[in-house]
Amino acid sequence: MNKLPEKADEMFCYAVYNASHAINQVYGPMLRPLGLTYPQYITLMLLWERDQQGVSELAAQLSLKTSTLTPLLKRLENMGFVRRMRGTDDERQVFVHLTDDGIALHAASREITSCLIEATGLELNALKQITDGLSRLTDNLKNAPKDRTAT
């Protein structure tokens, strides 16, 4: 077996943490003129993929509790990008719909994506491999036993 990493900069968790921070640093100046935070932007990305999702479904995709997502959605609604509507069959369900302004914002997001890709200095193939690897890592960690303790 390979030797376990001992230094922070040798650990994948530290690398992921730093990459996440760096991504936020690049996104921030691009999102600020739109009045968006990164979590709001990610939420809109999910709605651009598939509009009219339930709040609980969006929360699951974002790995958030609905109580955490609700204030974010309220801000997006106050900004005019989304509309929240109660379900017709079950009023306990709330669905999120993009407004015309929210749909129009998608065009600006394409430029933001291009800028981030350019900032990475990596080819699309390399980014796809990293994305696929991180997706597998996320799935594995979500499915890992949660009751383990260090010995």
C-alpha positions in Angstrom: 0.0 0.0 0.0 1.1 3.5 -0.7 2.1 5.8 2.1 -0.7 7.9 3.5 -0.3 11.7 3.0 0.9 13.5 6.1 1.0 17.1 4.9 -2.1 19.2 4.2 -0.9 19.9 0.6 -0.6 16.2 -0.1 -4.3 15.5 0.9 -7.0 15.4 -1.7 -9.5 17.1 0.7 -7.1 20.1 1.0 -6.8 20.3 -2.7 -10.6 20.2 -3.2 -11.0 22.8 -0.5 -8.5 25.1 -2.2 -9.9 24.5 -5.7 -13.4 25.3 -4.4 -12.1 28.5 -2.8 -10.3 29.5 -6.1 -13.4 28.8 -8.2 -15.4 31.1 -5.9 -12.7 33.8 -6.3 -13.0 33.7 -10.1 -16.8 33.5 -10.1 -17.3 36.4 -7.6 -16.3 39.3 -9.8 -18.4 37.9 -12.7 -21.5 37.3 -10.6 -21.4 40.6 -8.6 -22.6 42.8 -11.5 -25.6 40.4 -11.8 -26.3 40.7 -8.1 -25.8 37.0 -7.7 -24.0 34.9 -5.2 -22.3 31.6 -6.2 -25.0 29.4 -4.5 -27.7 31.5 -6.2 -26.0 31.0 -9.6 -25.7 27.2 -9.1 -29.4 27.1 -8.2 -30.2 28.9 -11.4 -28.0 26.6 -13.4 -30.1 23.6 -12.2 -33.2 25.5 -13.2 -31.8 26.3 -16.6 -31.2 22.6 -17.1 -34.8 21.8 -16.0 -37.3 24.4 -15.0 -40.2 23.9 -12.6 -38.5 21.8 -10.0 -39.7 21.2 -6.5 -37.9 22.9 -3.6 -37.0 19.5 -2.0 -35.7 18.2 -5.3 -33.5 21.3 -5.8 -32.3 21.1 -2.2 -31.3 17.4 -2.7 -29.3 18.3 -5.9 -27.5 21.1 -4.0 -27.0 19.0 -0.9 -28.8 21.5 1.2 -31.7 21.4 3.6 -34.9 23.0 2.3 -34.8 25.4 5.3 -31.4 26.6 4.0 -32.5 26.8 0.4 -35.8 28.7 1.1 -34.1 32.0 2.0 -31.9 31.8 -1.1 -35.0 31.2 -3.3 -36.8 34.1 -1.7 -33.9 36.4 -2.6 -34.0 35.1 -6.2 -37.7 35.7 -6.3 -37.3 39.2 -4.9 -34.7 39.8 -7.7 -37.3 38.7 -10.3 -35.4 35.6 -11.5 -37.7 32.9 -10.1 -41.3 32.4 -9.0 -42.3 29.9 -6.3 -45.7 28.3 -6.6 -47.6 25.8 -4.4 -48.5 22.5 -6.0 -52.0 22.1 -7.3 -52.3 18.5 -6.1 -50.5 19.0 -2.8 -50.2 22.5 -1.4 -47.3 21.4 0.9 -45.2 21.1 -2.2 -43.5 24.3 -3.6 -42.2 24.4 -7.2 -39.7 26.9 -8.5 -40.2 28.4 -12.0 -37.9 30.7 -13.9 -39.3 34.1 -14.9 -38.5 35.7 -18.2 -35.6 37.6 -16.5 -34.3 34.3 -15.1 -34.4 32.7 -18.5 -32.7 35.8 -20.1 -29.9 35.5 -17.5 -28.9 32.1 -19.0 -27.3 33.9 -22.0 -24.9 35.8 -19.6 -24.1 32.5 -17.9 -22.5 31.1 -21.1 -20.0 33.9 -21.0 -19.3 33.2 -17.3 -18.7 29.5 -18.0 -16.3 30.4 -20.8 -14.4 32.8 -18.6 -14.1 30.1 -15.8 -12.9 27.5 -18.3 -10.3 29.9 -19.7 -9.1 30.8 -16.1 -8.4 27.1 -15.4 -5.8 27.0 -18.2 -6.9 23.4 -18.9 -8.3 21.8 -22.0 -12.0 20.7 -22.1 -10.9 17.0 -22.1 -8.9 17.5 -18.9 -11.8 19.4 -17.2 -14.2 16.6 -18.2 -11.9 14.0 -16.6 -11.6 16.1 -13.4 -15.4 16.6 -13.3 -16.0 12.9 -13.8 -13.5 12.0 -11.1 -15.0 14.5 -8.7 -18.5 13.1 -9.4 -17.3 9.6 -8.6 -15.6 10.8 -5.5 -18.8 12.6 -4.4 -20.9 9.5 -5.0 -18.5 7.3 -3.1 -18.4 9.7 -0.1 -22.2 10.1 0.0 -22.5 6.3 0.0 -19.7 5.7 2.6 -20.8 4.6 6.0 -21.3 7.6 8.2 -20.8 5.9 11.6 -17.1 5.2 11.1 -14.6 6.5 13.7 -10.9 6.9 13.5 -9.0 4.2 15.5 
